[in-house]
Amino acid sequence: MIVATNNKDKLREIKEILSDFEIYSLEDKNIDIEVIEDKDTFLENAKKKALEIYEIAKEAVISDDSGLCINALGGFPGVLTNRFLGENKTDEEKNNYLIEKTNEYKDRNAKVICSIVYYDGENLIDSEGVIEGVITKYPRGENGFGFDSIFELPSGKTLAELLPSEKNKVSARRLALEELKRKLKEVKK
Protein backbone atom coordinates (compact mmCIF):
# COMPACT_ATOMS: atom_id res chain seq x y z
CA MET A 1 0.00 0.00 0.00
CA ILE A 2 1.02 3.60 -0.55
CA VAL A 3 1.51 5.90 2.44
CA ALA A 4 0.00 9.29 1.61
CA THR A 5 2.65 11.51 3.18
CA ASN A 6 5.68 13.51 2.20
CA ASN A 7 6.89 13.53 5.81
CA LYS A 8 9.91 11.20 5.83
CA ASP A 9 9.83 10.77 9.63
CA LYS A 10 6.17 9.77 9.59
CA LEU A 11 6.82 7.41 6.65
CA ARG A 12 9.72 5.77 8.52
CA GLU A 13 7.56 5.20 11.60
CA ILE A 14 4.72 3.71 9.58
CA LYS A 15 7.11 1.40 7.72
CA GLU A 16 8.62 0.23 11.02
CA ILE A 17 5.23 -0.39 12.63
CA LEU A 18 3.79 -2.09 9.51
CA SER A 19 6.95 -4.05 8.76
CA ASP A 20 4.90 -7.08 7.70
CA PHE A 21 3.27 -5.09 4.85
CA GLU A 22 4.70 -3.92 1.54
CA ILE A 23 4.78 -0.15 1.93
CA TYR A 24 5.49 2.45 -0.76
CA SER A 25 6.06 6.16 -0.45
CA LEU A 26 4.54 8.75 -2.74
CA GLU A 27 8.03 9.24 -4.13
CA ASP A 28 8.32 5.50 -4.89
CA LYS A 29 5.19 5.85 -7.03
CA ASN A 30 6.31 9.14 -8.64
CA ILE A 31 3.43 11.03 -7.06
CA ASP A 32 4.42 14.61 -6.39
CA ILE A 33 1.46 16.11 -4.57
CA GLU A 34 0.81 17.73 -1.21
CA VAL A 35 -2.83 17.23 -0.28
CA ILE A 36 -4.19 20.34 1.45
CA GLU A 37 -5.33 19.48 4.99
CA ASP A 38 -8.24 21.88 5.30
CA LYS A 39 -10.80 19.80 7.19
CA ASP A 40 -11.96 20.25 10.78
CA THR A 41 -10.93 16.85 12.17
CA PHE A 42 -7.96 14.52 11.93
CA LEU A 43 -10.23 11.82 10.47
CA GLU A 44 -11.61 14.10 7.74
CA ASN A 45 -8.07 15.17 6.75
CA ALA A 46 -6.85 11.57 6.66
CA LYS A 47 -9.87 10.52 4.58
CA LYS A 48 -9.33 13.38 2.13
CA LYS A 49 -5.67 12.38 1.63
CA ALA A 50 -6.50 8.69 1.15
CA LEU A 51 -9.20 9.40 -1.43
CA GLU A 52 -7.12 11.94 -3.39
CA ILE A 53 -4.04 9.73 -3.57
CA TYR A 54 -6.15 6.69 -4.50
CA GLU A 55 -7.64 8.64 -7.43
CA ILE A 56 -4.12 9.24 -8.73
CA ALA A 57 -2.54 5.85 -8.01
CA LYS A 58 -5.51 3.44 -8.18
CA GLU A 59 -3.74 1.39 -5.50
CA ALA A 60 -4.44 0.81 -1.81
CA VAL A 61 -3.57 3.89 0.24
CA ILE A 62 -3.01 4.50 3.91
CA SER A 63 -3.06 8.04 5.22
CA ASP A 64 -2.84 9.62 8.61
CA ASP A 65 -3.43 12.93 10.24
CA SER A 66 -2.30 13.47 13.75
CA GLY A 67 -1.56 16.19 16.18
CA LEU A 68 -1.27 17.57 19.65
CA CYS A 69 -4.33 18.75 21.59
CA ILE A 70 -3.64 20.80 24.74
CA ASN A 71 -6.48 20.91 27.27
CA ALA A 72 -5.81 24.42 28.61
CA LEU A 73 -5.72 25.78 25.06
CA GLY A 74 -9.09 24.30 24.14
CA GLY A 75 -7.52 21.48 22.11
CA PHE A 76 -5.16 23.80 20.23
CA PRO A 77 -3.18 23.29 18.03
CA GLY A 78 -5.19 20.20 17.01
CA VAL A 79 -5.52 19.77 13.25
CA LEU A 80 -3.24 22.80 12.84
CA THR A 81 -0.34 21.15 14.72
CA ASN A 82 2.01 21.18 11.74
CA ARG A 83 1.20 24.67 10.51
CA PHE A 84 -0.29 26.81 13.31
CA LEU A 85 2.59 29.33 13.13
CA GLY A 86 2.85 29.24 9.35
CA GLU A 87 4.48 26.96 6.81
CA ASN A 88 8.17 27.68 7.39
CA LYS A 89 8.45 27.58 11.18
CA THR A 90 10.78 25.04 12.77
CA ASP A 91 9.70 22.41 15.29
CA GLU A 92 11.74 24.31 17.88
CA GLU A 93 9.86 27.57 17.22
CA LYS A 94 6.49 25.83 17.39
CA ASN A 95 7.40 23.92 20.56
CA ASN A 96 8.72 27.04 22.32
CA TYR A 97 5.49 28.85 21.46
CA LEU A 98 3.37 26.01 22.88
CA ILE A 99 5.44 25.83 26.07
CA GLU A 100 5.12 29.59 26.56
CA LYS A 101 1.35 29.47 26.01
CA THR A 102 0.91 26.45 28.30
CA ASN A 103 3.01 28.08 31.05
CA GLU A 104 0.11 30.48 31.58
CA TYR A 105 -2.00 27.60 32.98
CA LYS A 106 -1.75 25.04 35.79
CA ASP A 107 -3.33 22.37 33.57
CA ARG A 108 -0.55 21.07 31.32
CA ASN A 109 -2.51 17.97 30.22
CA ALA A 110 -2.52 17.13 26.55
CA LYS A 111 -3.16 14.26 24.21
CA VAL A 112 -1.88 13.11 20.87
CA ILE A 113 -4.53 11.93 18.45
CA CYS A 114 -3.75 9.96 15.29
CA SER A 115 -6.42 9.09 12.73
CA ILE A 116 -5.56 6.54 10.05
CA VAL A 117 -7.57 5.82 6.91
CA TYR A 118 -7.09 2.91 4.51
CA TYR A 119 -8.76 2.97 1.10
CA ASP A 120 -8.42 0.44 -1.72
CA GLY A 121 -11.22 1.61 -4.01
CA GLU A 122 -13.71 -0.64 -2.24
CA ASN A 123 -12.96 -0.68 1.47
CA LEU A 124 -12.72 2.56 3.45
CA ILE A 125 -11.45 1.74 6.93
CA ASP A 126 -10.54 4.19 9.66
CA SER A 127 -8.89 3.85 13.05
CA GLU A 128 -7.71 6.11 15.81
CA GLY A 129 -5.05 6.10 18.50
CA VAL A 130 -4.88 8.46 21.45
CA ILE A 131 -2.22 8.85 24.13
CA GLU A 132 -2.36 11.11 27.17
CA GLY A 133 0.45 13.17 28.64
CA VAL A 134 1.54 16.64 29.70
CA ILE A 135 3.40 19.50 28.07
CA THR A 136 6.87 19.92 29.55
CA LYS A 137 8.31 23.23 30.77
CA TYR A 138 11.24 22.85 28.37
CA PRO A 139 12.11 20.50 25.48
CA ARG A 140 13.79 17.20 26.41
CA GLY A 141 15.25 14.45 24.26
CA GLU A 142 17.07 14.11 20.98
CA ASN A 143 14.93 11.51 19.21
CA GLY A 144 11.66 12.02 17.43
CA PHE A 145 10.29 14.98 15.52
CA GLY A 146 7.54 17.56 15.73
CA PHE A 147 6.35 18.02 19.30
CA ASP A 148 7.96 14.81 20.64
CA SER A 149 10.41 16.77 22.82
CA ILE A 150 7.64 18.59 24.74
CA PHE A 151 5.11 15.75 25.17
CA GLU A 152 5.76 13.84 28.39
CA LEU A 153 4.20 10.43 28.88
CA PRO A 154 2.94 9.15 32.27
CA SER A 155 6.30 7.32 32.54
CA GLY A 156 8.00 10.72 32.96
CA LYS A 157 9.82 10.55 29.62
CA THR A 158 9.08 12.66 26.58
CA LEU A 159 8.49 10.92 23.27
CA ALA A 160 11.87 12.35 22.18
CA GLU A 161 13.62 10.67 25.12
CA LEU A 162 12.53 7.26 23.87
CA LEU A 163 14.43 5.25 21.31
CA PRO A 164 12.50 5.03 18.02
CA SER A 165 11.72 1.37 18.74
CA GLU A 166 10.34 2.33 22.18
CA LYS A 167 8.26 5.19 20.77
CA ASN A 168 6.82 2.90 18.11
CA LYS A 169 5.47 0.66 20.90
CA VAL A 170 3.52 3.43 22.68
CA SER A 171 2.68 6.13 20.13
CA ALA A 172 -0.80 7.16 19.05
CA ARG A 173 0.24 6.21 15.51
CA ARG A 174 1.09 2.70 16.73
CA LEU A 175 -2.28 2.35 18.45
CA ALA A 176 -4.13 3.53 15.33
CA LEU A 177 -2.12 1.24 13.03
CA GLU A 178 -2.68 -1.78 15.30
CA GLU A 179 -6.43 -1.11 15.23
CA LEU A 180 -6.26 -0.75 11.44
CA LYS A 181 -4.44 -4.09 11.11
CA ARG A 182 -7.19 -5.80 13.13
CA LYS A 183 -9.90 -4.24 10.96
CA LEU A 184 -8.05 -5.18 7.74
CA LYS A 185 -7.85 -8.81 8.87
CA GLU A 186 -11.62 -8.84 9.36
CA VAL A 187 -12.25 -7.39 5.89
CA LYS A 188 -9.75 -9.69 4.15
CA LYS A 189 -11.25 -12.91 5.63
ChimeraX attribute file (.defattr): number of C-alpha atoms within 10 A of each C-alpha:
attribute: neighborCount
match mode: 1-to-1
recipient: residues
	/A:1	15
	/A:2	24
	/A:3	24
	/A:4	29
	/A:5	22
	/A:6	16
	/A:7	10
	/A:8	10
	/A:9	13
	/A:10	16
	/A:11	19
	/A:12	13
	/A:13	19
	/A:14	20
	/A:15	17
	/A:16	16
	/A:17	18
	/A:18	15
	/A:19	10
	/A:20	8
	/A:21	11
	/A:22	9
	/A:23	18
	/A:24	16
	/A:25	20
	/A:26	19
	/A:27	14
	/A:28	9
	/A:29	10
	/A:30	9
	/A:31	14
	/A:32	9
	/A:33	14
	/A:34	12
	/A:35	16
	/A:36	9
	/A:37	16
	/A:38	12
	/A:39	14
	/A:40	11
	/A:41	16
	/A:42	23
	/A:43	23
	/A:44	19
	/A:45	23
	/A:46	25
	/A:47	24
	/A:48	20
	/A:49	25
	/A:50	28
	/A:51	22
	/A:52	15
	/A:53	25
	/A:54	20
	/A:55	11
	/A:56	10
	/A:57	14
	/A:58	13
	/A:59	14
	/A:60	20
	/A:61	27
	/A:62	30
	/A:63	24
	/A:64	29
	/A:65	25
	/A:66	25
	/A:67	23
	/A:68	26
	/A:69	21
	/A:70	22
	/A:71	16
	/A:72	17
	/A:73	18
	/A:74	9
	/A:75	14
	/A:76	17
	/A:77	17
	/A:78	21
	/A:79	24
	/A:80	20
	/A:81	17
	/A:82	21
	/A:83	13
	/A:84	13
	/A:85	14
	/A:86	10
	/A:87	8
	/A:88	9
	/A:89	12
	/A:90	14
	/A:91	15
	/A:92	15
	/A:93	11
	/A:94	18
	/A:95	21
	/A:96	17
	/A:97	13
	/A:98	20
	/A:99	17
	/A:100	12
	/A:101	12
	/A:102	21
	/A:103	15
	/A:104	11
	/A:105	11
	/A:106	8
	/A:107	14
	/A:108	19
	/A:109	18
	/A:110	22
	/A:111	22
	/A:112	21
	/A:113	24
	/A:114	25
	/A:115	27
	/A:116	27
	/A:117	27
	/A:118	27
	/A:119	23
	/A:120	16
	/A:121	14
	/A:122	7
	/A:123	12
	/A:124	15
	/A:125	16
	/A:126	22
	/A:127	21
	/A:128	23
	/A:129	21
	/A:130	19
	/A:131	17
	/A:132	17
	/A:133	21
	/A:134	20
	/A:135	26
	/A:136	22
	/A:137	15
	/A:138	12
	/A:139	20
	/A:140	17
	/A:141	15
	/A:142	14
	/A:143	15
	/A:144	19
	/A:145	13
	/A:146	18
	/A:147	23
	/A:148	24
	/A:149	25
	/A:150	26
	/A:151	30
	/A:152	23
	/A:153	19
	/A:154	11
	/A:155	7
	/A:156	12
	/A:157	17
	/A:158	26
	/A:159	27
	/A:160	22
	/A:161	21
	/A:162	18
	/A:163	13
	/A:164	15
	/A:165	11
	/A:166	11
	/A:167	20
	/A:168	18
	/A:169	12
	/A:170	16
	/A:171	21
	/A:172	23
	/A:173	29
	/A:174	22
	/A:175	22
	/A:176	21
	/A:177	25
	/A:178	17
	/A:179	16
	/A:180	22
	/A:181	15
	/A:182	11
	/A:183	14
	/A:184	15
	/A:185	9
	/A:186	9
	/A:187	10
	/A:188	7
	/A:189	5
